[in-house]
Amino acid sequence: MMSEQLMKRRDVEELTGFSRTTIYRLMSEGTFPRPLKTSANSVRWRLSDLQSWMDTLSITSTPGVHQ
């Protein structure tokens, strides 16, 4: 079995470009992966959950650029 990479919140912020506030707001809206509770005072996100979530995002078009 392959080991799953777990991400700290700061790493998730860096990966997504979102602030802590935005991450927790999106989680409360049900639109962002929820973390695993790894201890009484610690949570971690599965990298695979974050990658799957990013795969569902739409690509926005840039005005004036046709694809």
SEFIZA-3560 file (N, C-alpha, C; in Angstrom, 3 decimals):
REM SEFIZA-3560
<numar><xx>0.839</xx><yy>-1.187</yy><zz>0.000</zz><atom>N</atom></numar>
<numar><xx>0.000</xx><yy>0.000</yy><zz>0.000</zz><atom>CA</atom></numar>
<numar><xx>0.881</xx><yy>1.246</yy><zz>0.000</zz><atom>C</atom></numar>
<numar><xx>0.567</xx><yy>2.185</yy><zz>-0.865</zz><atom>N</atom></numar>
<numar><xx>1.345</xx><yy>3.419</yy><zz>-0.935</zz><atom>CA</atom></numar>
<numar><xx>0.944</xx><yy>4.333</yy><zz>0.214</zz><atom>C</atom></numar>
<numar><xx>1.919</xx><yy>5.052</yy><zz>0.752</zz><atom>N</atom></numar>
<numar><xx>1.570</xx><yy>5.968</yy><zz>1.834</zz><atom>CA</atom></numar>
<numar><xx>1.008</xx><yy>7.251</yy><zz>1.240</zz><atom>C</atom></numar>
<numar><xx>0.034</xx><yy>7.791</yy><zz>1.910</zz><atom>N</atom></numar>
<numar><xx>-0.659</xx><yy>9.002</yy><zz>1.487</zz><atom>CA</atom></numar>
<numar><xx>0.075</xx><yy>10.218</yy><zz>2.044</zz><atom>C</atom></numar>
<numar><xx>0.342</xx><yy>11.193</yy><zz>1.189</zz><atom>N</atom></numar>
<numar><xx>0.981</xx><yy>12.406</yy><zz>1.665</zz><atom>CA</atom></numar>
<numar><xx>-0.064</xx><yy>13.282</yy><zz>2.346</zz><atom>C</atom></numar>
<numar><xx>0.241</xx><yy>13.715</yy><zz>3.565</zz><atom>N</atom></numar>
<numar><xx>-0.655</xx><yy>14.581</yy><zz>4.322</zz><atom>CA</atom></numar>
<numar><xx>-0.082</xx><yy>15.987</yy><zz>4.366</zz><atom>C</atom></numar>
<numar><xx>-0.949</xx><yy>16.961</yy><zz>4.189</zz><atom>N</atom></numar>
<numar><xx>-0.533</xx><yy>18.354</yy><zz>4.067</zz><atom>CA</atom></numar>
<numar><xx>-0.975</xx><yy>19.174</yy><zz>5.278</zz><atom>C</atom></numar>
<numar><xx>-0.066</xx><yy>19.989</yy><zz>5.804</zz><atom>N</atom></numar>
<numar><xx>-0.419</xx><yy>20.947</yy><zz>6.847</zz><atom>CA</atom></numar>
<numar><xx>-1.207</xx><yy>22.098</yy><zz>6.224</zz><atom>C</atom></numar>
<numar><xx>-1.930</xx><yy>22.825</yy><zz>7.064</zz><atom>N</atom></numar>
<numar><xx>-2.749</xx><yy>23.931</yy><zz>6.563</zz><atom>CA</atom></numar>
<numar><xx>-1.906</xx><yy>24.942</yy><zz>5.792</zz><atom>C</atom></numar>
<numar><xx>-0.747</xx><yy>25.278</yy><zz>6.300</zz><atom>N</atom></numar>
<numar><xx>0.093</xx><yy>26.261</yy><zz>5.589</zz><atom>CA</atom></numar>
<numar><xx>0.500</xx><yy>25.754</yy><zz>4.210</zz><atom>C</atom></numar>
<numar><xx>0.722</xx><yy>24.448</yy><zz>4.103</zz><atom>N</atom></numar>
<numar><xx>1.042</xx><yy>23.865</yy><zz>2.799</zz><atom>CA</atom></numar>
<numar><xx>-0.171</xx><yy>23.929</yy><zz>1.866</zz><atom>C</atom></numar>
<numar><xx>-1.362</xx><yy>23.723</yy><zz>2.447</zz><atom>N</atom></numar>
<numar><xx>-2.595</xx><yy>23.816</yy><zz>1.656</zz><atom>CA</atom></numar>
<numar><xx>-2.791</xx><yy>25.252</yy><zz>1.178</zz><atom>C</atom></numar>
<numar><xx>-2.509</xx><yy>26.221</yy><zz>2.044</zz><atom>N</atom></numar>
<numar><xx>-2.600</xx><yy>27.630</yy><zz>1.648</zz><atom>CA</atom></numar>
<numar><xx>-1.666</xx><yy>27.914</yy><zz>0.485</zz><atom>C</atom></numar>
<numar><xx>-0.449</xx><yy>27.399</yy><zz>0.560</zz><atom>N</atom></numar>
<numar><xx>0.532</xx><yy>27.626</yy><zz>-0.502</zz><atom>CA</atom></numar>
<numar><xx>0.100</xx><yy>26.942</yy><zz>-1.802</zz><atom>C</atom></numar>
<numar><xx>-0.408</xx><yy>25.715</yy><zz>-1.690</zz><atom>N</atom></numar>
<numar><xx>-0.831</xx><yy>24.951</yy><zz>-2.857</zz><atom>CA</atom></numar>
<numar><xx>-2.002</xx><yy>25.617</yy><zz>-3.574</zz><atom>C</atom></numar>
<numar><xx>-2.976</xx><yy>26.113</yy><zz>-2.802</zz><atom>N</atom></numar>
<numar><xx>-4.194</xx><yy>26.659</yy><zz>-3.392</zz><atom>CA</atom></numar>
<numar><xx>-4.154</xx><yy>28.157</yy><zz>-3.625</zz><atom>C</atom></numar>
<numar><xx>-3.293</xx><yy>28.866</yy><zz>-2.886</zz><atom>N</atom></numar>
<numar><xx>-3.285</xx><yy>30.325</yy><zz>-2.939</zz><atom>CA</atom></numar>
<numar><xx>-4.381</xx><yy>30.940</yy><zz>-2.086</zz><atom>C</atom></numar>
<numar><xx>-5.087</xx><yy>30.101</yy><zz>-1.296</zz><atom>N</atom></numar>
<numar><xx>-6.163</xx><yy>30.584</yy><zz>-0.445</zz><atom>CA</atom></numar>
<numar><xx>-5.652</xx><yy>30.888</yy><zz>0.956</zz><atom>C</atom></numar>
<numar><xx>-6.303</xx><yy>31.852</yy><zz>1.603</zz><atom>N</atom></numar>
<numar><xx>-6.007</xx><yy>32.146</yy><zz>2.999</zz><atom>CA</atom></numar>
<numar><xx>-6.693</xx><yy>31.110</yy><zz>3.887</zz><atom>C</atom></numar>
<numar><xx>-6.289</xx><yy>31.083</yy><zz>5.144</zz><atom>N</atom></numar>
<numar><xx>-6.917</xx><yy>30.192</yy><zz>6.122</zz><atom>CA</atom></numar>
<numar><xx>-8.419</xx><yy>30.457</yy><zz>6.179</zz><atom>C</atom></numar>
<numar><xx>-8.796</xx><yy>31.730</yy><zz>6.212</zz><atom>N</atom></numar>
<numar><xx>-10.210</xx><yy>32.102</yy><zz>6.281</zz><atom>CA</atom></numar>
<numar><xx>-10.983</xx><yy>31.546</yy><zz>5.090</zz><atom>C</atom></numar>
<numar><xx>-10.425</xx><yy>31.675</yy><zz>3.897</zz><atom>N</atom></numar>
<numar><xx>-11.101</xx><yy>31.182</yy><zz>2.696</zz><atom>CA</atom></numar>
<numar><xx>-11.230</xx><yy>29.668</yy><zz>2.724</zz><atom>C</atom></numar>
<numar><xx>-10.180</xx><yy>28.972</yy><zz>3.139</zz><atom>N</atom></numar>
<numar><xx>-10.229</xx><yy>27.511</yy><zz>3.210</zz><atom>CA</atom></numar>
<numar><xx>-11.362</xx><yy>27.069</yy><zz>4.128</zz><atom>C</atom></numar>
<numar><xx>-11.446</xx><yy>27.652</yy><zz>5.324</zz><atom>N</atom></numar>
<numar><xx>-12.479</xx><yy>27.239</yy><zz>6.278</zz><atom>CA</atom></numar>
<numar><xx>-13.878</xx><yy>27.684</yy><zz>5.831</zz><atom>C</atom></numar>
<numar><xx>-13.974</xx><yy>28.805</yy><zz>5.132</zz><atom>N</atom></numar>
<numar><xx>-15.280</xx><yy>29.234</yy><zz>4.597</zz><atom>CA</atom></numar>
<numar><xx>-15.759</xx><yy>28.247</yy><zz>3.537</zz><atom>C</atom></numar>
<numar><xx>-14.855</xx><yy>27.879</yy><zz>2.618</zz><atom>N</atom></numar>
<numar><xx>-15.218</xx><yy>26.917</yy><zz>1.578</zz><atom>CA</atom></numar>
<numar><xx>-15.577</xx><yy>25.559</yy><zz>2.182</zz><atom>C</atom></numar>
<numar><xx>-14.874</xx><yy>25.141</yy><zz>3.234</zz><atom>N</atom></numar>
<numar><xx>-15.213</xx><yy>23.891</yy><zz>3.902</zz><atom>CA</atom></numar>
<numar><xx>-16.618</xx><yy>23.973</yy><zz>4.496</zz><atom>C</atom></numar>
<numar><xx>-16.947</xx><yy>25.101</yy><zz>5.102</zz><atom>N</atom></numar>
<numar><xx>-18.279</xx><yy>25.241</yy><zz>5.708</zz><atom>CA</atom></numar>
<numar><xx>-19.370</xx><yy>25.255</yy><zz>4.646</zz><atom>C</atom></numar>
<numar><xx>-19.034</xx><yy>25.700</yy><zz>3.432</zz><atom>N</atom></numar>
<numar><xx>-19.977</xx><yy>25.691</yy><zz>2.316</zz><atom>CA</atom></numar>
<numar><xx>-20.040</xx><yy>24.315</yy><zz>1.636</zz><atom>C</atom></numar>
<numar><xx>-19.150</xx><yy>23.424</yy><zz>2.037</zz><atom>N</atom></numar>
<numar><xx>-19.131</xx><yy>22.085</yy><zz>1.452</zz><atom>CA</atom></numar>
<numar><xx>-18.448</xx><yy>22.008</yy><zz>0.105</zz><atom>C</atom></numar>
<numar><xx>-17.609</xx><yy>23.012</yy><zz>-0.214</zz><atom>N</atom></numar>
<numar><xx>-16.979</xx><yy>23.038</yy><zz>-1.532</zz><atom>CA</atom></numar>
<numar><xx>-15.462</xx><yy>22.853</yy><zz>-1.482</zz><atom>C</atom></numar>
<numar><xx>-14.935</xx><yy>22.447</yy><zz>-0.345</zz><atom>N</atom></numar>
<numar><xx>-13.493</xx><yy>22.235</yy><zz>-0.196</zz><atom>CA</atom></numar>
<numar><xx>-13.299</xx><yy>20.969</yy><zz>0.634</zz><atom>C</atom></numar>
<numar><xx>-12.272</xx><yy>20.176</yy><zz>0.316</zz><atom>N</atom></numar>
<numar><xx>-12.050</xx><yy>18.930</yy><zz>1.067</zz><atom>CA</atom></numar>
<numar><xx>-11.863</xx><yy>19.187</yy><zz>2.563</zz><atom>C</atom></numar>
<numar><xx>-12.417</xx><yy>18.291</yy><zz>3.354</zz><atom>N</atom></numar>
<numar><xx>-12.276</xx><yy>18.381</yy><zz>4.801</zz><atom>CA</atom></numar>
<numar><xx>-11.006</xx><yy>17.651</yy><zz>5.224</zz><atom>C</atom></numar>
<numar><xx>-10.346</xx><yy>18.145</yy><zz>6.262</zz><atom>N</atom></numar>
<numar><xx>-9.105</xx><yy>17.509</yy><zz>6.716</zz><atom>CA</atom></numar>
<numar><xx>-9.370</xx><yy>16.304</yy><zz>7.609</zz><atom>C</atom></numar>
<numar><xx>-8.315</xx><yy>15.566</yy><zz>7.845</zz><atom>N</atom></numar>
<numar><xx>-8.317</xx><yy>14.462</yy><zz>8.806</zz><atom>CA</atom></numar>
<numar><xx>-7.836</xx><yy>15.002</yy><zz>10.140</zz><atom>C</atom></numar>
<numar><xx>-8.434</xx><yy>14.587</yy><zz>11.217</zz><atom>N</atom></numar>
<numar><xx>-7.963</xx><yy>14.972</yy><zz>12.552</zz><atom>CA</atom></numar>
<numar><xx>-6.866</xx><yy>13.985</yy><zz>12.930</zz><atom>C</atom></numar>
<numar><xx>-5.637</xx><yy>14.470</yy><zz>13.010</zz><atom>N</atom></numar>
<numar><xx>-4.505</xx><yy>13.578</yy><zz>13.260</zz><atom>CA</atom></numar>
<numar><xx>-4.096</xx><yy>13.523</yy><zz>14.723</zz><atom>C</atom></numar>
<numar><xx>-4.565</xx><yy>14.492</yy><zz>15.512</zz><atom>N</atom></numar>
<numar><xx>-4.364</xx><yy>14.479</yy><zz>16.960</zz><atom>CA</atom></numar>
<numar><xx>-5.360</xx><yy>15.470</yy><zz>17.561</zz><atom>C</atom></numar>
<numar><xx>-5.305</xx><yy>15.651</yy><zz>18.853</zz><atom>N</atom></numar>
<numar><xx>-6.258</xx><yy>16.537</yy><zz>19.523</zz><atom>CA</atom></numar>
<numar><xx>-6.199</xx><yy>17.962</yy><zz>18.973</zz><atom>C</atom></numar>
<numar><xx>-5.013</xx><yy>18.405</yy><zz>18.565</zz><atom>N</atom></numar>
<numar><xx>-4.849</xx><yy>19.792</yy><zz>18.116</zz><atom>CA</atom></numar>
<numar><xx>-4.299</xx><yy>19.915</yy><zz>16.704</zz><atom>C</atom></numar>
<numar><xx>-4.491</xx><yy>18.884</yy><zz>15.896</zz><atom>N</atom></numar>
<numar><xx>-3.858</xx><yy>18.895</yy><zz>14.584</zz><atom>CA</atom></numar>
<numar><xx>-4.764</xx><yy>18.271</yy><zz>13.521</zz><atom>C</atom></numar>
<numar><xx>-4.769</xx><yy>18.908</yy><zz>12.349</zz><atom>N</atom></numar>
<numar><xx>-5.468</xx><yy>18.339</yy><zz>11.193</zz><atom>CA</atom></numar>
<numar><xx>-4.520</xx><yy>18.336</yy><zz>10.005</zz><atom>C</atom></numar>
<numar><xx>-4.773</xx><yy>17.434</yy><zz>9.064</zz><atom>N</atom></numar>
<numar><xx>-3.990</xx><yy>17.343</yy><zz>7.833</zz><atom>CA</atom></numar>
<numar><xx>-4.950</xx><yy>17.023</yy><zz>6.691</zz><atom>C</atom></numar>
<numar><xx>-4.618</xx><yy>17.530</yy><zz>5.510</zz><atom>N</atom></numar>
<numar><xx>-5.379</xx><yy>17.236</yy><zz>4.303</zz><atom>CA</atom></numar>
<numar><xx>-4.628</xx><yy>16.190</yy><zz>3.494</zz><atom>C</atom></numar>
<numar><xx>-5.354</xx><yy>15.268</yy><zz>2.890</zz><atom>N</atom></numar>
<numar><xx>-4.746</xx><yy>14.323</yy><zz>1.958</zz><atom>CA</atom></numar>
<numar><xx>-4.438</xx><yy>15.071</yy><zz>0.666</zz><atom>C</atom></numar>
<numar><xx>-3.222</xx><yy>14.937</yy><zz>0.184</zz><atom>N</atom></numar>
<numar><xx>-2.847</xx><yy>15.569</yy><zz>-1.080</zz><atom>CA</atom></numar>
<numar><xx>-3.749</xx><yy>15.071</yy><zz>-2.200</zz><atom>C</atom></numar>
<numar><xx>-4.090</xx><yy>13.795</yy><zz>-2.187</zz><atom>N</atom></numar>
<numar><xx>-4.945</xx><yy>13.243</yy><zz>-3.249</zz><atom>CA</atom></numar>
<numar><xx>-6.333</xx><yy>13.886</yy><zz>-3.235</zz><atom>C</atom></numar>
<numar><xx>-6.876</xx><yy>14.202</yy><zz>-2.053</zz><atom>N</atom></numar>
<numar><xx>-8.173</xx><yy>14.886</yy><zz>-1.968</zz><atom>CA</atom></numar>
<numar><xx>-8.085</xx><yy>16.279</yy><zz>-2.574</zz><atom>C</atom></numar>
<numar><xx>-6.984</xx><yy>16.966</yy><zz>-2.288</zz><atom>N</atom></numar>
<numar><xx>-6.803</xx><yy>18.321</yy><zz>-2.828</zz><atom>CA</atom></numar>
<numar><xx>-6.633</xx><yy>18.285</yy><zz>-4.341</zz><atom>C</atom></numar>
<numar><xx>-5.873</xx><yy>17.306</yy><zz>-4.836</zz><atom>N</atom></numar>
<numar><xx>-5.673</xx><yy>17.182</yy><zz>-6.284</zz><atom>CA</atom></numar>
<numar><xx>-6.994</xx><yy>16.858</yy><zz>-6.987</zz><atom>C</atom></numar>
<numar><xx>-7.788</xx><yy>15.977</yy><zz>-6.406</zz><atom>N</atom></numar>
<numar><xx>-9.093</xx><yy>15.649</yy><zz>-6.986</zz><atom>CA</atom></numar>
<numar><xx>-9.993</xx><yy>16.875</yy><zz>-7.006</zz><atom>C</atom></numar>
<numar><xx>-9.980</xx><yy>17.642</yy><zz>-5.932</zz><atom>N</atom></numar>
<numar><xx>-10.780</xx><yy>18.870</yy><zz>-5.855</zz><atom>CA</atom></numar>
<numar><xx>-10.333</xx><yy>19.853</yy><zz>-6.943</zz><atom>C</atom></numar>
<numar><xx>-9.016</xx><yy>20.032</yy><zz>-7.100</zz><atom>N</atom></numar>
<numar><xx>-8.507</xx><yy>20.957</yy><zz>-8.121</zz><atom>CA</atom></numar>
<numar><xx>-8.891</xx><yy>20.496</yy><zz>-9.522</zz><atom>C</atom></numar>
<numar><xx>-8.946</xx><yy>19.187</yy><zz>-9.744</zz><atom>N</atom></numar>
<numar><xx>-9.335</xx><yy>18.648</yy><zz>-11.052</zz><atom>CA</atom></numar>
<numar><xx>-10.777</xx><yy>18.993</yy><zz>-11.408</zz><atom>C</atom></numar>
<numar><xx>-11.614</xx><yy>19.264</yy><zz>-10.402</zz><atom>N</atom></numar>
<numar><xx>-13.017</xx><yy>19.585</yy><zz>-10.666</zz><atom>CA</atom></numar>
<numar><xx>-13.246</xx><yy>21.061</yy><zz>-10.976</zz><atom>C</atom></numar>
<numar><xx>-12.233</xx><yy>21.892</yy><zz>-10.758</zz><atom>N</atom></numar>
<numar><xx>-12.391</xx><yy>23.328</yy><zz>-10.981</zz><atom>CA</atom></numar>
<numar><xx>-12.435</xx><yy>23.630</yy><zz>-12.470</zz><atom>C</atom></numar>
<numar><xx>-13.203</xx><yy>24.637</yy><zz>-12.849</zz><atom>N</atom></numar>
<numar><xx>-13.297</xx><yy>25.048</yy><zz>-14.252</zz><atom>CA</atom></numar>
<numar><xx>-12.132</xx><yy>25.958</yy><zz>-14.596</zz><atom>C</atom></numar>
<numar><xx>-11.718</xx><yy>25.875</yy><zz>-15.825</zz><atom>N</atom></numar>
<numar><xx>-10.692</xx><yy>26.790</yy><zz>-16.333</zz><atom>CA</atom></numar>
<numar><xx>-11.411</xx><yy>28.032</yy><zz>-16.816</zz><atom>C</atom></numar>
<numar><xx>-10.963</xx><yy>29.193</yy><zz>-16.338</zz><atom>N</atom></numar>
<numar><xx>-11.580</xx><yy>30.446</yy><zz>-16.780</zz><atom>CA</atom></numar>
<numar><xx>-10.881</xx><yy>30.927</yy><zz>-18.017</zz><atom>C</atom></numar>
<numar><xx>-11.634</xx><yy>31.578</yy><zz>-18.885</zz><atom>N</atom></numar>
<numar><xx>-11.033</xx><yy>32.120</yy><zz>-20.115</zz><atom>CA</atom></numar>
<numar><xx>-10.556</xx><yy>33.539</yy><zz>-19.856</zz><atom>C</atom></numar>
<numar><xx>-9.504</xx><yy>33.903</yy><zz>-20.540</zz><atom>N</atom></numar>
<numar><xx>-8.958</xx><yy>35.241</yy><zz>-20.447</zz><atom>CA</atom></numar>
<numar><xx>-9.596</xx><yy>36.099</yy><zz>-21.528</zz><atom>C</atom></numar>
<numar><xx>-10.155</xx><yy>37.270</yy><zz>-21.176</zz><atom>N</atom></numar>
<numar><xx>-10.771</xx><yy>38.127</yy><zz>-22.202</zz><atom>CA</atom></numar>
<numar><xx>-9.794</xx><yy>38.409</yy><zz>-23.333</zz><atom>C</atom></numar>
<numar><xx>-10.257</xx><yy>38.260</yy><zz>-24.542</zz><atom>N</atom></numar>
<numar><xx>-9.425</xx><yy>38.531</yy><zz>-25.699</zz><atom>CA</atom></numar>
<numar><xx>-8.588</xx><yy>37.371</yy><zz>-26.171</zz><atom>C</atom></numar>
<numar><xx>-8.562</xx><yy>36.289</yy><zz>-25.390</zz><atom>N</atom></numar>
<numar><xx>-7.776</xx><yy>35.117</yy><zz>-25.766</zz><atom>CA</atom></numar>
<numar><xx>-8.757</xx><yy>34.008</yy><zz>-26.099</zz><atom>C</atom></numar>
<numar><xx>-8.659</xx><yy>33.484</yy><zz>-27.314</zz><atom>N</atom></numar>
<numar><xx>-9.552</xx><yy>32.418</yy><zz>-27.755</zz><atom>CA</atom></numar>
<numar><xx>-8.786</xx><yy>31.114</yy><zz>-27.761</zz><atom>C</atom></numar>
<numar><xx>-9.409</xx><yy>30.088</yy><zz>-27.223</zz><atom>N</atom></numar>
<numar><xx>-8.746</xx><yy>28.783</yy><zz>-27.186</zz><atom>CA</atom></numar>
<numar><xx>-9.304</xx><yy>27.870</yy><zz>-28.216</zz><atom>C</atom></numar>
//
